[in-house]
Amino acid sequence: MRTFLQSTLGRVALGAVIVVIAAILPLLNISIPGVLPGPTYTPGTLTVLAYAMLIAALALSYHLIFGVAGLLSFGHAMFFAAGAYGLGIILKLLAPTGMPESLVFIVSIVLTLLIALVLGNLVGALALRVTGISFAMVTLAVAQAMNVLIRRNVGDLTGGEEGVRLDVSVVPDMLVGVVNTRNLYWLALGILVIVYLACVWVERSRLGHVVAASRENELRVTVLGLRPYFVRLFLFATAGVLAAVAGMGFMLLQSAATPRISASDFTLTLLVIVVLGGVGYRWGAIVGGIIYTLLDQRLSALASSAWIQDLPAVLRIPLSEPLFILGMLFVLVVMFAPGGIVGLTQRVTRRRERTQRAEEPAVLQDMEA
């Protein structure tokens, strides 16, 4: 019991230290050449880091569906898009009403969350009637339909291919403009912490245990008198709302949203992120999201660098494509670290603990002698 409490307190302390360090980064002058575009206090670097944290929060919400419930969804990006587009559209509709700006902003956030909740329950109620690849195909079909509606600019609301822009006239001044990038960074960090705590609560609750048990043996859970369908529906809707929260943060950070964030390949990116970090690990989703985003941002600069262009064509052509490098990284992780980055560190830690336990009897014998 003492060991469990010590490990739990240690993890909480470590998490708190990481959050504090992340919170003071905008106040520091730290440069990591090749990783960050500039010092940590500059708006460009803070924007990249904030975007990476929002993607990590989105990957955490996908972790609930894929890592906890064991459901392969190809449509999770639609909830992210619902958060971004929902906030942008509702702000645009409520801005001319004459309501106080702060009230318009709060009401828009609440209505966007309600839309995400309703969408999550509707899609979940339909998709969870089937399992396996059928579930994946249903989520893919719904996501593709939503992407088509966004691109067709239905009701002249989504802006078509150009997307929707944020009406900054009803957004608090502290969240608008390059000079307030630091505040947007802290907002992204807050969203990541909230999503993480929500995932911890869900996984450790009775509902989370039922979902995990259903993933392993649904028949046994049903025999015990429980109904896996409804707990999975709750989990699916919760993941959708958390993804919408990340989407709202994205809209505030970028001040615009385009149809790309509603495409199915964006969900495939989330799948790559979760596998890269480690399926089943909350920290895996965070680590995978941040590493993938930084690589995606920096590999574009690397691909256009002079030393890449001077290589022979057989090397220059593939290395000039960031997606090729990311794809090869994904293949290497799957082949040599099937548990992902966090899973690899867990295996190293367990191996070290086993070695220490094996050495303890020998040490005790030497002491007795």
KEKE-3310 file (N, C-alpha, C; in steps of 0.2 Angstrom, whole numbers, plus 5000, padded with zeros to 4 digits):
npx = (5004:5010:5020:5012:5005:5016:5021:5010:5009:5022:5020:5010:5017:5028:5020:5015:5026:5031:5020:5021:5034:5031:5022:5030:5038:5036:5041:5055:5071:5074:5083:5081:5089:5084:5073:5064:5057:5063:5068:5060:5051:5046:5033:5031:5037:5029:5017:5018:5021:5009:5000:5005:5002:4988:4985:4990:4980:4969:4973:4973:4959:4956:4962:4954:4944:4951:4962:4957:4943:4945:4940:4941:4940:4937:4933:4935:4940:4930:4923:4933:4933:4920:4920:4929:4923:4910:4912:4917:4906:4895:4899:4900:4886:4880:4886:4880:4869:4869:4871:4881:4899:4906:4897:4892:4903:4904:4892:4893:4903:4897:4886:4893:4899:4887:4882:4893:4891:4878:4880:4890:4883:4873:4880:4887:4877:4872:4884:4889:4880:4886:4901:4919:4927:4915:4911:4921:4919:4906:4909:4918:4910:4901:4909:4915:4903:4900:4912:4909:4898:4904:4913:4904:4898:4886:4871:4878:4887:4899:4909:4915:4928:4937:4935:4931:4932:4937:4927:4934:4929:4921:4928:4937:4950:4962:4964:4967:4977:4995:5002:4997:5000:5006:4996:4987:4995:4995:4982:4980:4989:4981:4970:4975:4978:4966:4959:4967:4965:4952:4952:4959:4950:4939:4945:4948:4936:4921:4914:4924:4931:4922:4921:4934:4934:4924:4931:4940:4933:4918:4906:4907:4905:4892:4885:4887:4877:4878:4878:4886:4885:4879:4888:4899:4894:4893:4906:4911:4904:4909:4923:4921:4916:4928:4937:4931:4933:4947:4946:4940:4950:4959:4953:4953:4967:4972:4963:4955:4948:4949:4942:4951:4953:4943:4944:4945:4958:4965:4960:4967:4980:4979:4978:4991:4998:4994:4998:5012:5016:5011:5000:4986:4992:4991:5001:5007:4999:5001:5015:5017:5008:5015:5028:5025:5019:5029:5039:5032:5031:5044:5050:5046:5054:5066:5066:5067:5079:5097:5106:5099:5094:5106:5109:5110:5097:5091:5090:5087:5074:5064:5068:5064:5051:5041:5031:5035:5046:5040:5032:5041:5047:5036:5034:5046:5044:5033:5039:5050:5047:5034:5026:5026:5033:5032:5029:5041:5050:5043:5046:5060:5061:5054:5062:5074:5070:5067:5080:5086:5078:5082:5095:5095:5094:5107:5114:5110:5114:5128:5129:5125:5135)
npy = (4994:5006:5007:5009:5021:5030:5029:5034:5047:5051:5052:5061:5072:5073:5076:5089:5096:5096:5103:5116:5119:5120:5130:5142:5143:5153:5164:5162:5162:5151:5142:5129:5124:5118:5111:5120:5135:5147:5157:5153:5163:5170:5174:5166:5153:5150:5149:5137:5128:5129:5124:5111:5106:5107:5098:5087:5086:5083:5070:5064:5063:5055:5044:5039:5033:5024:5018:5015:5010:5002:5004:5007:5021:5031:5044:5054:5066:5074:5079:5088:5097:5101:5108:5119:5125:5126:5136:5147:5149:5152:5163:5172:5173:5177:5189:5201:5203:5212:5209:5209:5208:5199:5190:5185:5178:5168:5162:5156:5147:5138:5134:5128:5117:5110:5106:5098:5088:5083:5079:5069:5059:5056:5051:5041:5033:5027:5022:5013:5002:4992:4983:4982:4982:4987:4997:5006:5009:5015:5027:5033:5036:5045:5055:5059:5063:5075:5082:5085:5093:5104:5108:5111:5123:5124:5133:5144:5146:5139:5144:5136:5130:5140:5141:5146:5161:5168:5179:5192:5203:5200:5193:5191:5204:5199:5187:5190:5194:5195:5200:5194:5181:5174:5172:5164:5153:5149:5146:5135:5126:5125:5119:5106:5101:5100:5091:5080:5077:5075:5063:5055:5054:5048:5035:5029:5028:5019:5017:5018:5006:4997:4999:4995:4982:4977:4978:4968:4956:4956:4947:4942:4953:4956:4945:4948:4957:4970:4983:4985:4994:5006:5012:5013:5022:5033:5035:5038:5049:5058:5058:5065:5078:5082:5083:5093:5104:5105:5109:5121:5128:5128:5136:5148:5150:5150:5158:5155:5142:5128:5116:5105:5101:5093:5082:5064:5059:5067:5061:5049:5054:5056:5043:5038:5046:5041:5028:5030:5036:5027:5015:5014:5021:5036:5046:5043:5047:5061:5063:5058:5066:5079:5077:5072:5083:5093:5088:5087:5101:5105:5097:5101:5113:5107:5099:5108:5113:5117:5107:5096:5097:5096:5083:5067:5062:5050:5051:5064:5066:5058:5062:5075:5075:5078:5069:5057:5055:5055:5044:5033:5034:5030:5017:5011:5013:5005:4992:4990:4995:4991:4995:5009:5025:5028:5016:5009:5015:5011:4997:4997:5002:4993:4981:4986:4986:4973:4968:4974:4968:4955:4956:4960:4948:4943:4953:4954:4942:4944:4953:4947:4937)
npz = (5000:5004:4995:4983:4986:4987:4973:4967:4972:4968:4954:4953:4958:4948:4937:4941:4941:4928:4922:4928:4923:4910:4910:4913:4902:4892:4898:4898:4890:4880:4868:4855:4843:4827:4832:4838:4831:4836:4851:4866:4871:4860:4848:4837:4841:4852:4847:4839:4849:4857:4847:4846:4859:4859:4849:4856:4866:4858:4854:4866:4868:4858:4862:4873:4865:4857:4864:4877:4875:4865:4852:4835:4827:4812:4811:4821:4819:4816:4827:4832:4822:4824:4836:4832:4820:4825:4836:4829:4819:4828:4835:4825:4821:4833:4835:4829:4837:4848:4861:4876:4874:4881:4886:4874:4870:4880:4879:4866:4868:4877:4869:4858:4865:4868:4856:4851:4861:4858:4845:4847:4854:4845:4834:4840:4845:4833:4827:4837:4836:4829:4827:4827:4811:4805:4813:4812:4798:4798:4806:4798:4787:4792:4795:4783:4777:4784:4781:4768:4768:4775:4765:4755:4759:4766:4769:4769:4779:4783:4774:4764:4754:4758:4772:4789:4797:4813:4822:4829:4836:4846:4854:4869:4872:4877:4871:4858:4844:4840:4850:4861:4861:4871:4881:4874:4872:4886:4887:4879:4886:4897:4892:4888:4901:4907:4899:4901:4914:4914:4907:4915:4926:4919:4916:4928:4934:4938:4927:4917:4920:4917:4903:4899:4903:4895:4883:4884:4886:4881:4882:4895:4903:4899:4904:4918:4920:4916:4904:4890:4879:4883:4892:4883:4874:4882:4884:4871:4868:4878:4874:4861:4866:4873:4862:4855:4863:4862:4849:4849:4856:4846:4836:4842:4843:4830:4823:4813:4803:4792:4780:4780:4793:4796:4788:4784:4784:4794:4805:4804:4806:4819:4824:4820:4829:4842:4841:4839:4851:4860:4862:4874:4884:4893:4894:4883:4872:4874:4873:4860:4852:4854:4849:4836:4830:4831:4823:4811:4809:4808:4799:4787:4785:4785:4774:4764:4765:4761:4761:4759:4746:4739:4738:4730:4718:4721:4735:4738:4733:4741:4754:4753:4756:4769:4774:4770:4778:4791:4789:4788:4801:4808:4804:4809:4822:4824:4821:4829:4842:4847:4858:4857:4861:4874:4879:4877:4886:4897:4897:4898:4911:4919:4916:4923:4936:4938:4937:4948:4959:4957:4961:4974:4984:4983:4988:5001:5006:5005:5015:5026:5027)
capx = (5000:5014:5023:5007:5004:5022:5021:5005:5012:5027:5018:5007:5022:5031:5016:5014:5033:5030:5015:5024:5039:5028:5019:5035:5042:5035:5045:5062:5074:5077:5083:5083:5090:5082:5067:5060:5059:5066:5068:5053:5047:5044:5026:5031:5038:5024:5011:5020:5020:5002:4997:5007:4998:4981:4985:4991:4974:4965:4975:4971:4952:4955:4965:4948:4940:4955:4966:4953:4938:4947:4936:4944:4936:4940:4929:4936:4942:4924:4922:4938:4930:4913:4922:4932:4918:4905:4913:4917:4900:4890:4901:4898:4879:4878:4889:4876:4863:4869:4873:4888:4904:4908:4891:4892:4909:4902:4886:4895:4907:4892:4882:4897:4899:4881:4882:4897:4888:4873:4883:4893:4878:4870:4885:4889:4871:4872:4890:4890:4876:4890:4908:4925:4928:4909:4910:4926:4916:4901:4912:4921:4905:4898:4914:4915:4897:4902:4917:4906:4894:4908:4916:4899:4896:4879:4868:4883:4890:4906:4914:4917:4935:4941:4934:4927:4936:4935:4925:4938:4926:4917:4932:4941:4956:4968:4965:4967:4983:5001:5005:4994:5001:5008:4990:4984:4999:4993:4975:4982:4991:4975:4965:4978:4978:4959:4958:4971:4962:4945:4954:4961:4944:4935:4948:4948:4929:4918:4912:4930:4933:4917:4923:4940:4932:4921:4936:4943:4928:4911:4901:4907:4902:4885:4883:4886:4871:4880:4876:4892:4883:4878:4895:4903:4891:4895:4913:4911:4901:4914:4928:4919:4916:4934:4940:4928:4936:4953:4945:4939:4956:4963:4950:4956:4974:4973:4959:4952:4947:4948:4940:4956:4953:4937:4945:4947:4966:4967:4959:4972:4985:4978:4979:4998:5001:4993:5003:5019:5017:5010:4993:4984:4996:4989:5007:5009:4995:5004:5021:5016:5006:5019:5033:5023:5018:5035:5042:5028:5032:5051:5053:5045:5060:5072:5065:5069:5086:5102:5110:5095:5094:5112:5109:5108:5090:5088:5089:5084:5066:5060:5069:5061:5044:5040:5026:5039:5050:5035:5029:5046:5047:5030:5036:5051:5041:5029:5043:5055:5045:5027:5022:5027:5039:5031:5029:5048:5052:5041:5049:5066:5060:5052:5068:5079:5067:5068:5087:5087:5075:5086:5102:5094:5096:5114:5117:5108:5119:5135:5129:5125:5142)
capy = (5000:5012:5008:5012:5028:5033:5029:5039:5054:5053:5053:5068:5078:5074:5080:5096:5100:5097:5108:5122:5121:5122:5137:5147:5143:5160:5169:5161:5163:5145:5140:5123:5124:5112:5109:5126:5140:5152:5156:5151:5168:5173:5172:5160:5147:5149:5147:5130:5124:5129:5120:5104:5104:5106:5091:5082:5086:5079:5064:5061:5062:5049:5038:5036:5028:5018:5015:5013:5006:4997:5005:5010:5026:5035:5050:5058:5073:5078:5083:5093:5102:5104:5113:5125:5128:5128:5142:5152:5151:5154:5169:5176:5174:5181:5196:5207:5204:5218:5206:5211:5204:5193:5186:5182:5173:5162:5158:5153:5141:5133:5131:5123:5111:5106:5104:5092:5083:5080:5075:5063:5054:5054:5047:5035:5029:5024:5018:5007:4996:4987:4983:4980:4986:4990:5003:5011:5012:5020:5033:5036:5038:5051:5061:5061:5067:5081:5086:5087:5099:5110:5111:5114:5129:5123:5138:5150:5147:5137:5147:5132:5129:5145:5140:5151:5165:5170:5186:5194:5209:5198:5188:5195:5206:5196:5182:5192:5197:5192:5202:5190:5174:5170:5170:5158:5147:5146:5143:5128:5122:5123:5114:5100:5099:5099:5085:5075:5076:5071:5056:5051:5053:5043:5029:5027:5028:5013:5017:5016:4999:4993:4999:4991:4975:4975:4978:4962:4951:4959:4943:4941:4959:4956:4940:4951:4961:4976:4985:4989:4999:5013:5015:5015:5028:5039:5037:5040:5056:5062:5060:5070:5084:5084:5084:5099:5108:5106:5112:5128:5131:5129:5141:5154:5151:5151:5163:5152:5135:5126:5109:5100:5098:5088:5076:5058:5058:5070:5056:5044:5057:5055:5036:5038:5049:5037:5022:5032:5037:5021:5013:5013:5026:5043:5050:5041:5052:5068:5063:5057:5072:5084:5075:5072:5090:5097:5085:5090:5108:5107:5093:5105:5117:5103:5097:5113:5115:5117:5101:5091:5099:5094:5076:5064:5062:5045:5053:5070:5066:5055:5066:5082:5075:5077:5063:5051:5054:5053:5037:5029:5034:5026:5010:5009:5012:4999:4986:4989:4998:4991:4998:5016:5028:5027:5009:5007:5017:5007:4991:4998:5003:4986:4977:4988:4984:4966:4967:4976:4963:4949:4957:4961:4943:4942:4959:4952:4936:4946:4957:4942:4934)
capz = (5000:5005:4988:4978:4987:4985:4966:4964:4974:4963:4947:4953:4959:4942:4932:4943:4939:4921:4920:4930:4918:4903:4911:4913:4896:4889:4902:4898:4884:4878:4861:4854:4836:4824:4835:4839:4826:4839:4858:4869:4872:4854:4846:4833:4845:4857:4843:4837:4855:4858:4843:4848:4865:4857:4845:4861:4869:4854:4854:4872:4868:4854:4867:4876:4861:4854:4869:4882:4873:4859:4846:4829:4824:4807:4811:4827:4818:4815:4833:4833:4817:4826:4840:4829:4816:4829:4839:4824:4816:4833:4837:4819:4821:4839:4836:4828:4841:4853:4867:4878:4870:4886:4886:4867:4870:4885:4876:4860:4870:4879:4863:4854:4869:4868:4849:4852:4865:4854:4839:4849:4856:4839:4830:4844:4845:4827:4826:4842:4835:4826:4830:4823:4805:4803:4817:4809:4792:4800:4808:4792:4782:4795:4795:4776:4775:4787:4777:4761:4770:4776:4759:4750:4762:4767:4773:4768:4786:4784:4770:4759:4754:4762:4779:4792:4801:4819:4823:4835:4839:4852:4858:4874:4869:4880:4867:4851:4842:4841:4857:4866:4860:4877:4884:4870:4874:4892:4886:4876:4891:4902:4889:4889:4908:4908:4895:4904:4921:4912:4905:4922:4930:4916:4916:4935:4937:4937:4920:4913:4922:4913:4896:4898:4904:4889:4877:4884:4886:4881:4884:4902:4906:4898:4909:4924:4920:4914:4897:4888:4874:4886:4894:4877:4871:4886:4883:4865:4868:4881:4869:4857:4869:4874:4856:4853:4867:4858:4842:4851:4857:4839:4832:4845:4841:4822:4821:4807:4802:4785:4779:4781:4800:4796:4784:4788:4785:4800:4810:4803:4809:4827:4825:4820:4835:4847:4840:4840:4858:4864:4863:4880:4889:4892:4892:4876:4867:4874:4870:4852:4849:4854:4845:4829:4828:4831:4817:4805:4808:4807:4793:4781:4784:4784:4767:4759:4767:4755:4761:4756:4739:4736:4738:4724:4717:4724:4742:4738:4732:4747:4760:4752:4757:4776:4775:4769:4784:4796:4788:4790:4808:4811:4802:4813:4829:4825:4820:4834:4848:4846:4863:4856:4864:4882:4881:4877:4892:4903:4897:4901:4918:4922:4916:4928:4942:4939:4939:4955:4963:4957:4964:4982:4988:4983:4992:5008:5008:5006:5021:5032:5028)
cpx = (5004:5018:5018:5006:5011:5023:5016:5007:5017:5025:5014:5012:5026:5027:5015:5021:5033:5026:5018:5030:5036:5025:5024:5039:5042:5039:5053:5064:5078:5077:5085:5084:5088:5075:5062:5062:5063:5066:5060:5049:5044:5037:5026:5032:5032:5018:5012:5019:5013:4998:4998:5003:4990:4980:4986:4984:4969:4967:4973:4963:4951:4958:4959:4945:4945:4959:4962:4947:4939:4943:4940:4940:4940:4937:4930:4937:4935:4922:4927:4935:4924:4915:4925:4927:4912:4906:4913:4910:4895:4892:4899:4890:4877:4881:4885:4870:4863:4870:4880:4893:4906:4903:4891:4897:4907:4897:4888:4899:4902:4888:4886:4898:4893:4880:4887:4894:4882:4875:4887:4888:4874:4874:4886:4883:4870:4878:4891:4885:4880:4897:4913:4925:4921:4908:4915:4923:4910:4904:4915:4916:4902:4903:4915:4909:4898:4907:4914:4902:4898:4911:4910:4896:4889:4876:4873:4886:4897:4911:4917:4925:4940:4940:4931:4933:4933:4933:4928:4934:4922:4921:4936:4948:4962:4969:4966:4974:4989:5004:5002:4995:5003:5001:4986:4988:4996:4986:4976:4984:4985:4971:4968:4978:4971:4957:4961:4967:4955:4947:4955:4954:4939:4938:4947:4941:4926:4916:4918:4932:4928:4919:4929:4939:4929:4926:4939:4939:4921:4906:4901:4904:4895:4882:4882:4881:4872:4878:4882:4890:4882:4884:4899:4900:4893:4902:4914:4909:4906:4920:4927:4919:4923:4938:4937:4931:4943:4952:4943:4945:4960:4960:4953:4963:4975:4969:4955:4952:4946:4945:4945:4955:4947:4938:4947:4954:4968:4966:4965:4979:4985:4980:4987:5001:5000:4997:5010:5020:5016:5003:4991:4988:4993:4995:5009:5006:4999:5010:5021:5013:5011:5025:5031:5022:5024:5039:5038:5030:5039:5054:5051:5051:5066:5072:5068:5076:5091:5105:5106:5095:5100:5113:5108:5100:5087:5087:5086:5076:5062:5061:5066:5053:5043:5036:5030:5043:5046:5033:5035:5047:5042:5031:5041:5049:5037:5033:5047:5053:5037:5023:5023:5033:5038:5032:5036:5051:5050:5044:5056:5066:5059:5059:5073:5076:5068:5075:5089:5084:5079:5093:5101:5096:5103:5117:5116:5113:5126:5135:5129:5132:5147)
cpy = (5006:5013:5011:5019:5032:5034:5034:5046:5056:5055:5060:5074:5079:5078:5087:5099:5101:5103:5115:5124:5123:5129:5143:5148:5150:5165:5168:5162:5156:5143:5133:5122:5117:5109:5114:5131:5146:5152:5155:5157:5172:5170:5166:5153:5145:5147:5139:5126:5124:5124:5113:5102:5103:5099:5086:5081:5082:5072:5060:5059:5055:5043:5035:5031:5022:5015:5012:5008:5001:4998:5009:5015:5030:5042:5055:5065:5078:5082:5089:5099:5105:5109:5120:5128:5130:5135:5148:5154:5154:5161:5174:5178:5178:5188:5202:5208:5209:5215:5208:5206:5198:5188:5182:5176:5167:5158:5154:5146:5136:5130:5126:5117:5107:5103:5097:5086:5079:5076:5069:5058:5052:5049:5040:5030:5025:5019:5012:5002:4991:4988:4981:4985:4990:4997:5008:5014:5017:5027:5037:5039:5045:5057:5063:5065:5074:5085:5088:5093:5105:5113:5114:5121:5129:5129:5144:5151:5145:5140:5143:5130:5134:5145:5146:5155:5167:5178:5189:5200:5206:5193:5193:5197:5202:5189:5183:5195:5193:5194:5198:5183:5170:5168:5164:5152:5144:5143:5136:5124:5120:5118:5107:5097:5096:5092:5079:5073:5072:5064:5052:5049:5047:5036:5025:5026:5021:5012:5015:5009:4995:4993:4995:4984:4973:4974:4971:4956:4954:4954:4942:4947:4959:4951:4943:4956:4968:4977:4989:4994:5006:5016:5017:5021:5034:5041:5040:5048:5061:5063:5065:5077:5087:5086:5091:5105:5110:5110:5120:5132:5132:5135:5148:5155:5153:5156:5161:5145:5133:5118:5104:5097:5093:5082:5070:5057:5062:5065:5051:5047:5055:5047:5035:5040:5044:5031:5024:5033:5031:5020:5011:5017:5033:5048:5049:5046:5059:5068:5062:5063:5078:5083:5075:5079:5094:5094:5087:5097:5109:5103:5097:5110:5113:5100:5102:5116:5114:5110:5095:5091:5097:5087:5073:5063:5056:5046:5059:5070:5063:5060:5073:5081:5073:5071:5057:5049:5052:5046:5032:5028:5030:5019:5007:5008:5006:4992:4985:4992:4997:4994:5006:5018:5027:5020:5006:5009:5013:5000:4991:4999:4996:4981:4979:4986:4977:4964:4968:4971:4957:4950:4958:4955:4942:4947:4957:4947:4939:4950:4952:4939:4939)
cpz = (5000:4998:4983:4980:4985:4977:4963:4966:4969:4957:4947:4954:4952:4937:4934:4941:4932:4919:4922:4925:4912:4904:4911:4907:4893:4892:4902:4891:4882:4871:4860:4846:4833:4826:4836:4834:4829:4847:4860:4870:4866:4852:4842:4836:4849:4853:4841:4844:4858:4854:4844:4854:4863:4853:4851:4865:4865:4854:4860:4872:4863:4858:4871:4872:4859:4859:4874:4880:4868:4853:4841:4826:4818:4806:4817:4825:4817:4821:4834:4828:4820:4832:4837:4825:4820:4833:4834:4821:4821:4835:4831:4819:4827:4839:4834:4832:4846:4860:4869:4875:4875:4886:4879:4867:4874:4882:4870:4863:4873:4874:4859:4858:4868:4861:4849:4855:4861:4848:4841:4851:4850:4835:4834:4844:4839:4826:4830:4841:4832:4829:4825:4817:4803:4807:4814:4802:4793:4802:4802:4787:4785:4794:4788:4774:4778:4784:4771:4763:4772:4770:4754:4753:4763:4771:4773:4775:4786:4779:4765:4759:4758:4769:4782:4797:4808:4819:4829:4838:4845:4856:4863:4871:4871:4876:4859:4850:4844:4848:4862:4865:4866:4881:4880:4871:4881:4892:4883:4881:4896:4899:4889:4896:4909:4905:4898:4910:4919:4910:4911:4925:4926:4917:4923:4938:4935:4930:4915:4914:4917:4906:4895:4899:4897:4883:4878:4883:4887:4884:4892:4906:4905:4903:4916:4925:4918:4906:4894:4883:4877:4888:4888:4874:4875:4885:4876:4865:4872:4877:4864:4859:4870:4867:4853:4857:4864:4852:4844:4852:4850:4835:4835:4843:4834:4820:4814:4807:4795:4785:4781:4788:4801:4792:4787:4788:4791:4806:4810:4806:4817:4828:4825:4826:4841:4847:4842:4847:4862:4866:4871:4886:4887:4890:4885:4871:4868:4871:4862:4849:4848:4849:4837:4826:4827:4824:4811:4804:4805:4801:4787:4780:4782:4776:4762:4760:4761:4755:4758:4749:4735:4736:4732:4724:4721:4732:4742:4738:4738:4753:4759:4754:4765:4778:4774:4775:4790:4795:4790:4797:4811:4810:4807:4820:4830:4825:4826:4841:4848:4852:4863:4861:4872:4883:4881:4883:4898:4903:4900:4908:4922:4922:4921:4935:4943:4941:4946:4960:4963:4961:4972:4986:4989:4988:5000:5010:5009:5013:5027:5033:5031)
residu = (MET:ARG:THR:PHE:LEU:GLN:SER:THR:LEU:GLY:ARG:VAL:ALA:LEU:GLY:ALA:VAL:ILE:VAL:VAL:ILE:ALA:ALA:ILE:LEU:PRO:LEU:LEU:ASN:ILE:SER:ILE:PRO:GLY:VAL:LEU:PRO:GLY:PRO:THR:TYR:THR:PRO:GLY:THR:LEU:THR:VAL:LEU:ALA:TYR:ALA:MET:LEU:ILE:ALA:ALA:LEU:ALA:LEU:SER:TYR:HIS:LEU:ILE:PHE:GLY:VAL:ALA:GLY:LEU:LEU:SER:PHE:GLY:HIS:ALA:MET:PHE:PHE:ALA:ALA:GLY:ALA:TYR:GLY:LEU:GLY:ILE:ILE:LEU:LYS:LEU:LEU:ALA:PRO:THR:GLY:MET:PRO:GLU:SER:LEU:VAL:PHE:ILE:VAL:SER:ILE:VAL:LEU:THR:LEU:LEU:ILE:ALA:LEU:VAL:LEU:GLY:ASN:LEU:VAL:GLY:ALA:LEU:ALA:LEU:ARG:VAL:THR:GLY:ILE:SER:PHE:ALA:MET:VAL:THR:LEU:ALA:VAL:ALA:GLN:ALA:MET:ASN:VAL:LEU:ILE:ARG:ARG:ASN:VAL:GLY:ASP:LEU:THR:GLY:GLY:GLU:GLU:GLY:VAL:ARG:LEU:ASP:VAL:SER:VAL:VAL:PRO:ASP:MET:LEU:VAL:GLY:VAL:VAL:ASN:THR:ARG:ASN:LEU:TYR:TRP:LEU:ALA:LEU:GLY:ILE:LEU:VAL:ILE:VAL:TYR:LEU:ALA:CYS:VAL:TRP:VAL:GLU:ARG:SER:ARG:LEU:GLY:HIS:VAL:VAL:ALA:ALA:SER:ARG:GLU:ASN:GLU:LEU:ARG:VAL:THR:VAL:LEU:GLY:LEU:ARG:PRO:TYR:PHE:VAL:ARG:LEU:PHE:LEU:PHE:ALA:THR:ALA:GLY:VAL:LEU:ALA:ALA:VAL:ALA:GLY:MET:GLY:PHE:MET:LEU:LEU:GLN:SER:ALA:ALA:THR:PRO:ARG:ILE:SER:ALA:SER:ASP:PHE:THR:LEU:THR:LEU:LEU:VAL:ILE:VAL:VAL:LEU:GLY:GLY:VAL:GLY:TYR:ARG:TRP:GLY:ALA:ILE:VAL:GLY:GLY:ILE:ILE:TYR:THR:LEU:LEU:ASP:GLN:ARG:LEU:SER:ALA:LEU:ALA:SER:SER:ALA:TRP:ILE:GLN:ASP:LEU:PRO:ALA:VAL:LEU:ARG:ILE:PRO:LEU:SER:GLU:PRO:LEU:PHE:ILE:LEU:GLY:MET:LEU:PHE:VAL:LEU:VAL:VAL:MET:PHE:ALA:PRO:GLY:GLY:ILE:VAL:GLY:LEU:THR:GLN:ARG:VAL:THR:ARG:ARG:ARG:GLU:ARG:THR:GLN:ARG:ALA:GLU:GLU:PRO:ALA:VAL:LEU:GLN:ASP:MET:GLU:ALA)
# end
